[in-house]
């Protein structure tokens, strides 16, 4: 566990310095190609910077290998890193140093948690286009039958090659230039596929969020409709209850009003007998 913690701590500590060295490598690689007529010391300095950057990445790989809990598992899980470290030693060509450094930089960039997929793909596209343009310009500029003579021609060729358009106005004529073209085509197809998938995933997630919001609003409207129906039923029930109470009160009030002048238990509804005329007094003789 201590070895694993040490490895992770080393990777986090070296992430930023290695990315800075990668930027320095890009400048050191581009300067001699863009300005081929520079002084000799400039070319020597740029070559030294390239080797120093590659050496730093090689040391980083060896340290991570030493700190790994299982070294054999580390080697098997990082084959591109090993290939990038060994290639320039087997054939110390400048192009191999470029390829190996790009592989190592890409590996460390994927390990950075703050770098998202979109950022990584965009950086990979820009990096491949830039280094592909510089590499093919370096190879094809002095070719007898070459038609890629300027940096603008190289950038245009890289763009049309990565997008698999291939206008044919510019094309490599040397074997190494065509090998670069094949690598750029394969990389371009892979990266464009990732970009397309990423854009499709973004649209799908956006539509899913819109559908979820629409379903939530629909459920809210249904709940409000049901609540309004329940309130309407309660209002109707209260209205009917009030009408029934009023009818009962009216009936009760009408039953207690007398219909005649009699009183008592028998007086309710009894018609009184009219009184006869008074008796006349007797006449005396």
C-alpha positions as a LaTeX table, in Angstrom:
\begin{tabular}{lrrr}
\hline
Residue & $x$ (\AA) & $y$ (\AA) & $z$ (\AA) \\
\hline
Unk1 & 0.00 & 0.00 & 0.00 \\
Unk2 & 2.93 & 2.36 & 0.76 \\
Unk3 & 4.42 & 1.67 & $-2.69$ \\
Unk4 & 1.11 & 2.41 & $-4.37$ \\
Unk5 & 0.74 & 5.62 & $-2.41$ \\
Unk6 & 4.27 & 6.65 & $-3.34$ \\
Unk7 & 3.58 & 5.97 & $-7.01$ \\
Unk8 & 0.42 & 8.05 & $-6.99$ \\
Unk9 & 2.18 & 10.84 & $-5.12$ \\
Unk10 & 5.02 & 10.83 & $-7.66$ \\
Unk11 & 2.60 & 10.94 & $-10.60$ \\
Unk12 & 0.73 & 13.88 & $-9.09$ \\
Unk13 & 3.97 & 15.73 & $-8.34$ \\
Unk14 & 5.43 & 15.24 & $-11.82$ \\
Unk15 & 2.29 & 15.91 & $-13.84$ \\
Unk16 & 2.74 & 19.67 & $-14.27$ \\
Unk17 & 6.53 & 19.65 & $-14.84$ \\
Unk18 & 6.20 & 17.00 & $-17.54$ \\
Unk19 & 3.51 & 18.96 & $-19.35$ \\
Unk20 & 5.76 & 22.03 & $-19.27$ \\
Unk21 & 8.61 & 19.94 & $-20.69$ \\
Unk22 & 6.25 & 18.70 & $-23.42$ \\
Unk23 & 5.55 & 22.31 & $-24.42$ \\
Unk24 & 9.30 & 22.97 & $-24.50$ \\
Unk25 & 9.75 & 19.90 & $-26.70$ \\
Unk26 & 7.14 & 21.21 & $-29.15$ \\
Unk27 & 8.99 & 24.53 & $-29.44$ \\
Unk28 & 12.39 & 22.84 & $-29.79$ \\
Unk29 & 11.03 & 20.58 & $-32.53$ \\
Unk30 & 9.30 & 23.34 & $-34.46$ \\
Unk31 & 12.03 & 25.99 & $-34.49$ \\
Unk32 & 14.58 & 24.18 & $-36.72$ \\
Unk33 & 11.87 & 23.18 & $-39.20$ \\
Unk34 & 10.19 & 26.56 & $-39.45$ \\
Unk35 & 13.52 & 28.41 & $-39.57$ \\
Unk36 & 15.93 & 26.06 & $-41.33$ \\
Unk37 & 18.44 & 28.86 & $-41.89$ \\
Unk38 & 18.99 & 29.52 & $-38.18$ \\
Unk39 & 22.45 & 29.40 & $-36.65$ \\
Unk40 & 24.02 & 26.08 & $-35.82$ \\
Unk41 & 23.85 & 26.62 & $-32.09$ \\
Unk42 & 20.08 & 27.00 & $-32.36$ \\
Unk43 & 19.77 & 23.58 & $-33.97$ \\
Unk44 & 22.13 & 22.10 & $-31.38$ \\
Unk45 & 20.17 & 23.63 & $-28.52$ \\
Unk46 & 16.85 & 22.38 & $-29.89$ \\
Unk47 & 18.26 & 18.87 & $-30.31$ \\
Unk48 & 19.56 & 18.92 & $-26.74$ \\
Unk49 & 16.15 & 20.06 & $-25.45$ \\
Unk50 & 14.47 & 17.21 & $-27.32$ \\
Unk51 & 16.79 & 14.64 & $-25.74$ \\
Unk52 & 16.40 & 16.18 & $-22.29$ \\
Unk53 & 12.61 & 16.07 & $-22.52$ \\
Unk54 & 12.66 & 12.48 & $-23.73$ \\
Unk55 & 15.08 & 11.63 & $-20.91$ \\
Unk56 & 12.76 & 13.21 & $-18.34$ \\
Unk57 & 9.85 & 11.10 & $-19.54$ \\
Unk58 & 12.06 & 8.01 & $-19.53$ \\
Unk59 & 13.12 & 8.71 & $-15.92$ \\
Unk60 & 9.46 & 9.21 & $-15.02$ \\
Unk61 & 8.64 & 5.81 & $-16.49$ \\
Unk62 & 11.48 & 4.11 & $-14.60$ \\
Unk63 & 10.49 & 5.73 & $-11.30$ \\
Unk64 & 6.87 & 4.70 & $-11.72$ \\
Unk65 & 8.04 & 1.21 & $-12.58$ \\
Unk66 & 10.14 & 1.11 & $-9.39$ \\
Unk67 & 7.28 & 2.37 & $-7.21$ \\
Unk68 & 4.66 & 0.08 & $-8.76$ \\
Unk69 & 3.37 & $-2.72$ & $-6.48$ \\
Unk70 & 3.75 & $-5.25$ & $-9.30$ \\
Unk71 & 6.40 & $-4.30$ & $-11.85$ \\
Unk72 & 5.44 & $-6.98$ & $-14.35$ \\
Unk73 & 1.82 & $-5.88$ & $-14.19$ \\
Unk74 & 2.93 & $-2.27$ & $-14.68$ \\
Unk75 & 4.92 & $-3.21$ & $-17.79$ \\
Unk76 & 2.01 & $-5.18$ & $-19.24$ \\
Unk77 & $-0.47$ & $-2.39$ & $-18.55$ \\
Unk78 & 1.76 & 0.34 & $-20.03$ \\
Unk79 & 3.11 & $-1.11$ & $-23.31$ \\
Unk80 & 3.07 & 2.19 & $-25.17$ \\
Unk81 & 5.12 & 3.85 & $-22.46$ \\
Unk82 & 7.77 & 1.15 & $-22.72$ \\
Unk83 & 7.77 & 1.38 & $-26.52$ \\
Unk84 & 8.14 & 5.14 & $-26.38$ \\
Unk85 & 11.13 & 4.86 & $-24.03$ \\
Unk86 & 12.91 & 2.12 & $-26.00$ \\
Unk87 & 12.37 & 3.31 & $-29.61$ \\
Unk88 & 14.76 & 6.28 & $-29.62$ \\
Unk89 & 17.49 & 4.09 & $-28.08$ \\
Unk90 & 17.13 & 1.47 & $-30.78$ \\
Unk91 & 17.06 & 3.99 & $-33.64$ \\
Unk92 & 17.99 & 7.51 & $-32.52$ \\
Unk93 & 16.03 & 9.30 & $-35.23$ \\
Unk94 & 14.40 & 12.62 & $-34.61$ \\
Unk95 & 11.02 & 11.37 & $-35.79$ \\
Unk96 & 11.14 & 8.51 & $-33.30$ \\
Unk97 & 11.79 & 10.99 & $-30.51$ \\
Unk98 & 8.74 & 12.92 & $-31.65$ \\
Unk99 & 6.53 & 9.82 & $-31.72$ \\
Unk100 & 7.80 & 8.56 & $-28.37$ \\
Unk101 & 7.37 & 11.92 & $-26.67$ \\
Unk102 & 3.85 & 12.27 & $-28.06$ \\
Unk103 & 2.96 & 8.83 & $-26.71$ \\
Unk104 & 4.34 & 9.66 & $-23.27$ \\
Unk105 & 2.63 & 13.03 & $-23.15$ \\
Unk106 & $-0.67$ & 11.50 & $-24.20$ \\
Unk107 & $-0.35$ & 8.86 & $-21.52$ \\
Unk108 & 0.29 & 11.37 & $-18.77$ \\
Unk109 & $-2.48$ & 13.63 & $-20.05$ \\
Unk110 & $-4.99$ & 10.77 & $-19.81$ \\
Unk111 & $-3.96$ & 10.26 & $-16.18$ \\
Unk112 & $-4.81$ & 13.85 & $-15.23$ \\
Unk113 & $-8.27$ & 13.93 & $-13.59$ \\
Unk114 & $-8.91$ & 17.56 & $-14.52$ \\
Unk115 & $-8.59$ & 16.81 & $-18.24$ \\
Unk116 & $-11.94$ & 15.74 & $-19.64$ \\
Unk117 & $-12.49$ & 13.67 & $-22.73$ \\
Unk118 & $-13.33$ & 16.69 & $-24.84$ \\
Unk119 & $-10.17$ & 18.51 & $-23.77$ \\
Unk120 & $-8.05$ & 15.44 & $-24.37$ \\
Unk121 & $-9.48$ & 14.84 & $-27.85$ \\
Unk122 & $-9.14$ & 18.50 & $-28.83$ \\
Unk123 & $-5.54$ & 18.56 & $-27.61$ \\
Unk124 & $-4.78$ & 15.32 & $-29.44$ \\
Unk125 & $-6.22$ & 16.68 & $-32.70$ \\
Unk126 & $-4.24$ & 19.91 & $-32.47$ \\
Unk127 & $-1.07$ & 18.09 & $-31.43$ \\
Unk128 & $-1.28$ & 15.55 & $-34.23$ \\
Unk129 & $-2.00$ & 18.21 & $-36.82$ \\
Unk130 & 0.86 & 20.37 & $-35.65$ \\
Unk131 & 3.46 & 17.63 & $-35.36$ \\
Unk132 & 2.21 & 15.94 & $-38.52$ \\
Unk133 & 2.60 & 19.18 & $-40.44$ \\
Unk134 & 6.09 & 19.80 & $-39.09$ \\
Unk135 & 7.20 & 16.22 & $-39.68$ \\
Unk136 & 5.98 & 16.04 & $-43.27$ \\
Unk137 & 7.47 & 19.45 & $-44.02$ \\
Unk138 & 10.80 & 18.31 & $-42.60$ \\
Unk139 & 10.72 & 15.17 & $-44.75$ \\
Unk140 & 9.23 & 16.53 & $-47.98$ \\
Unk141 & 10.73 & 19.98 & $-48.25$ \\
Unk142 & 14.01 & 18.78 & $-49.79$ \\
Unk143 & 12.47 & 15.96 & $-51.86$ \\
Unk144 & 13.09 & 16.37 & $-55.61$ \\
Unk145 & 9.49 & 15.68 & $-56.62$ \\
Unk146 & 7.88 & 16.96 & $-53.43$ \\
Unk147 & 5.08 & 19.52 & $-53.53$ \\
Unk148 & 4.94 & 20.31 & $-49.81$ \\
Unk149 & 7.40 & 23.17 & $-49.53$ \\
Unk150 & 5.89 & 25.59 & $-47.01$ \\
Unk151 & 4.32 & 25.36 & $-43.58$ \\
Unk152 & 0.97 & 26.38 & $-45.06$ \\
Unk153 & 1.11 & 23.50 & $-47.52$ \\
Unk154 & 1.96 & 21.10 & $-44.69$ \\
Unk155 & $-0.89$ & 22.30 & $-42.46$ \\
Unk156 & $-3.37$ & 22.07 & $-45.35$ \\
Unk157 & $-2.17$ & 18.56 & $-46.17$ \\
Unk158 & $-2.44$ & 17.48 & $-42.51$ \\
Unk159 & $-5.96$ & 18.84 & $-42.23$ \\
Unk160 & $-7.20$ & 17.15 & $-45.41$ \\
Unk161 & $-5.45$ & 13.92 & $-44.43$ \\
Unk162 & $-6.84$ & 13.77 & $-40.89$ \\
Unk163 & $-10.36$ & 14.42 & $-42.13$ \\
Unk164 & $-9.86$ & 11.78 & $-44.89$ \\
Unk165 & $-10.83$ & 14.32 & $-47.56$ \\
Unk166 & $-7.67$ & 14.05 & $-49.60$ \\
Unk167 & $-7.95$ & 16.70 & $-52.30$ \\
Unk168 & $-4.75$ & 15.49 & $-53.89$ \\
Unk169 & $-3.28$ & 18.93 & $-54.48$ \\
Unk170 & $-0.56$ & 18.12 & $-51.94$ \\
Unk171 & 0.76 & 14.63 & $-51.25$ \\
Unk172 & 3.98 & 13.14 & $-49.89$ \\
Unk173 & 6.35 & 11.53 & $-52.37$ \\
Unk174 & 8.96 & 9.98 & $-50.08$ \\
Unk175 & 8.55 & 6.69 & $-48.25$ \\
Unk176 & 8.83 & 8.29 & $-44.83$ \\
Unk177 & 6.33 & 10.97 & $-45.82$ \\
Unk178 & 3.83 & 8.35 & $-46.93$ \\
Unk179 & 4.36 & 6.47 & $-43.68$ \\
Unk180 & 3.53 & 9.67 & $-41.83$ \\
Unk181 & 0.42 & 10.02 & $-43.99$ \\
Unk182 & $-0.76$ & 6.53 & $-43.05$ \\
Unk183 & $-0.28$ & 7.23 & $-39.34$ \\
Unk184 & $-2.08$ & 10.54 & $-39.64$ \\
Unk185 & $-4.99$ & 8.95 & $-41.50$ \\
Unk186 & $-5.46$ & 6.24 & $-38.89$ \\
Unk187 & $-5.14$ & 8.71 & $-36.02$ \\
Unk188 & $-7.50$ & 11.16 & $-37.71$ \\
Unk189 & $-10.18$ & 8.53 & $-38.27$ \\
Unk190 & $-9.94$ & 7.36 & $-34.66$ \\
Unk191 & $-10.06$ & 10.87 & $-33.20$ \\
Unk192 & $-12.88$ & 12.00 & $-35.46$ \\
Unk193 & $-14.83$ & 8.91 & $-34.43$ \\
Unk194 & $-14.32$ & 9.85 & $-30.79$ \\
Unk195 & $-15.37$ & 13.44 & $-31.50$ \\
Unk196 & $-18.50$ & 12.28 & $-33.32$ \\
Unk197 & $-19.39$ & 9.88 & $-30.52$ \\
Unk198 & $-18.81$ & 12.60 & $-27.94$ \\
Unk199 & $-21.05$ & 15.05 & $-29.79$ \\
Unk200 & $-23.77$ & 12.40 & $-30.22$ \\
Unk201 & $-23.56$ & 11.55 & $-26.51$ \\
Unk202 & $-23.93$ & 15.24 & $-25.65$ \\
Unk203 & $-27.05$ & 15.56 & $-27.81$ \\
Unk204 & $-28.54$ & 12.38 & $-26.34$ \\
Unk205 & $-27.92$ & 13.54 & $-22.78$ \\
Unk206 & $-29.44$ & 16.92 & $-23.63$ \\
Unk207 & $-32.55$ & 15.30 & $-25.09$ \\
Unk208 & $-32.81$ & 13.03 & $-22.07$ \\
Unk209 & $-32.68$ & 16.03 & $-19.75$ \\
Unk210 & $-35.35$ & 17.78 & $-21.81$ \\
Unk211 & $-37.54$ & 14.66 & $-21.74$ \\
Unk212 & $-37.08$ & 14.33 & $-17.98$ \\
Unk213 & $-38.03$ & 17.97 & $-17.50$ \\
Unk214 & $-41.09$ & 17.53 & $-19.71$ \\
Unk215 & $-42.13$ & 14.41 & $-17.79$ \\
Unk216 & $-41.68$ & 16.28 & $-14.52$ \\
Unk217 & $-43.86$ & 19.16 & $-15.72$ \\
Unk218 & $-46.49$ & 16.73 & $-17.00$ \\
Unk219 & $-46.58$ & 14.93 & $-13.65$ \\
Unk220 & $-46.89$ & 18.29 & $-11.87$ \\
Unk221 & $-49.80$ & 19.33 & $-14.10$ \\
Unk222 & $-51.52$ & 16.00 & $-13.50$ \\
Unk223 & $-51.09$ & 16.40 & $-9.76$ \\
Unk224 & $-52.50$ & 19.94 & $-9.90$ \\
Unk225 & $-55.45$ & 18.73 & $-12.00$ \\
Unk226 & $-56.22$ & 15.98 & $-9.51$ \\
Unk227 & $-56.00$ & 18.47 & $-6.65$ \\
Unk228 & $-58.37$ & 20.87 & $-8.41$ \\
Unk229 & $-60.84$ & 18.02 & $-9.01$ \\
Unk230 & $-60.67$ & 17.06 & $-5.33$ \\
Unk231 & $-61.25$ & 20.66 & $-4.25$ \\
Unk232 & $-64.18$ & 20.95 & $-6.67$ \\
Unk233 & $-65.72$ & 17.78 & $-5.23$ \\
Unk234 & $-65.31$ & 19.13 & $-1.71$ \\
Unk235 & $-66.93$ & 22.44 & $-2.70$ \\
Unk236 & $-69.85$ & 20.55 & $-4.32$ \\
Unk237 & $-70.31$ & 18.40 & $-1.23$ \\
Unk238 & $-70.27$ & 21.44 & 1.07 \\
Unk239 & $-72.80$ & 23.21 & $-1.18$ \\
Unk240 & $-75.14$ & 20.22 & $-1.15$ \\
Unk241 & $-74.81$ & 19.91 & 2.61 \\
Unk242 & $-75.65$ & 23.60 & 3.03 \\
Unk243 & $-78.74$ & 23.29 & 0.81 \\
Unk244 & $-79.94$ & 20.23 & 2.78 \\
Unk245 & $-79.51$ & 22.11 & 6.06 \\
Unk246 & $-81.51$ & 25.04 & 4.75 \\
Unk247 & $-84.36$ & 22.73 & 3.54 \\
Unk248 & $-84.52$ & 20.94 & 6.87 \\
Unk249 & $-84.66$ & 24.26 & 8.73 \\
Unk250 & $-87.48$ & 25.48 & 6.49 \\
Unk251 & $-89.52$ & 22.29 & 7.05 \\
Unk252 & $-89.02$ & 22.47 & 10.80 \\
Unk253 & $-90.11$ & 26.12 & 10.93 \\
Unk254 & $-93.28$ & 25.42 & 8.92 \\
Unk255 & $-94.35$ & 22.49 & 11.20 \\
Unk256 & $-94.47$ & 24.66 & 14.37 \\
Unk257 & $-96.93$ & 27.33 & 12.95 \\
Unk258 & $-100.71$ & 26.72 & 14.31 \\
Unk259 & $-103.57$ & 26.54 & 11.77 \\
Unk260 & $-106.50$ & 27.41 & 14.18 \\
Unk261 & $-107.44$ & 29.15 & 17.47 \\
Unk262 & $-107.59$ & 25.99 & 19.64 \\
Unk263 & $-105.03$ & 25.36 & 22.33 \\
Unk264 & $-103.82$ & 22.34 & 24.10 \\
Unk265 & $-103.15$ & 18.92 & 22.76 \\
Unk266 & $-106.47$ & 18.65 & 21.05 \\
Unk267 & $-106.51$ & 22.17 & 19.85 \\
Unk268 & $-104.10$ & 21.65 & 17.01 \\
Unk269 & $-106.09$ & 21.52 & 13.81 \\
Unk270 & $-109.55$ & 21.57 & 15.60 \\
Unk271 & $-112.25$ & 23.84 & 14.22 \\
Unk272 & $-114.03$ & 25.75 & 17.06 \\
Unk273 & $-117.90$ & 25.53 & 17.32 \\
Unk274 & $-119.58$ & 28.89 & 16.74 \\
Unk275 & $-121.62$ & 30.20 & 19.68 \\
Unk276 & $-125.46$ & 30.50 & 19.25 \\
Unk277 & $-127.51$ & 33.62 & 19.85 \\
Unk278 & $-128.12$ & 34.50 & 23.48 \\
Unk279 & $-131.40$ & 33.42 & 25.08 \\
Unk280 & $-134.23$ & 36.02 & 25.20 \\
Unk281 & $-135.50$ & 36.96 & 28.70 \\
Unk282 & $-138.95$ & 35.64 & 29.72 \\
Unk283 & $-141.99$ & 38.01 & 29.33 \\
Unk284 & $-144.19$ & 38.44 & 32.40 \\
Unk285 & $-147.80$ & 38.89 & 32.13 \\
\hline
\end{tabular}
